Amino acid sequence: MLGQSEAVRRSTSVVVLATVVSARALPLLRRDVPPTRGSTNLR
């Protein structure tokens, strides 16, 4: 039981970290891409 609980905690922590990183990375990528295209188009 202890081993299973530890494995679950580790898996959940990894999933949470992945979701947080993706949630923070996607908006940044979306924000970075349009401005570069707009600036190149304007120039």
N, C-alpha and C positions, 0 to 999 in steps of 0.2 A: 504493500500500500504506500509506504513512504517513497519508494522508488518511482511509483507511478505518479504520485503527486508532484514530485520534483520534475519529472519529465513534462508533465502538463504545464507546470509553472514556467519551465524554460521555453516550451513551445509557444505558450501564450505571450511571454515577454518578447520573443523573436517576432511574432506576428504583429504585436503592438508597435515595436520599433519599426518594422517594415512599413506599416500603415502610416505612421507618423512621418517617416522620411519621405514616403511617396506623396503624402498630402502636402508636405512643405516643398518638395522638389517640383511637382507638377505646376503649381501656380507660378513659381519662379521661371520655369522654362517657358510657360505660356506668356509671361510678362516680357521675357527677354526676346522671344521670337518676333512678335508683331512690331515692336519699335524698330528693330534692325531692318525689317522689310520696309516699314514706312519711311525710315530715314533714307534707305537706298533709293526708294521710289521718288522721294522728294528731291534728293540730290540728282 
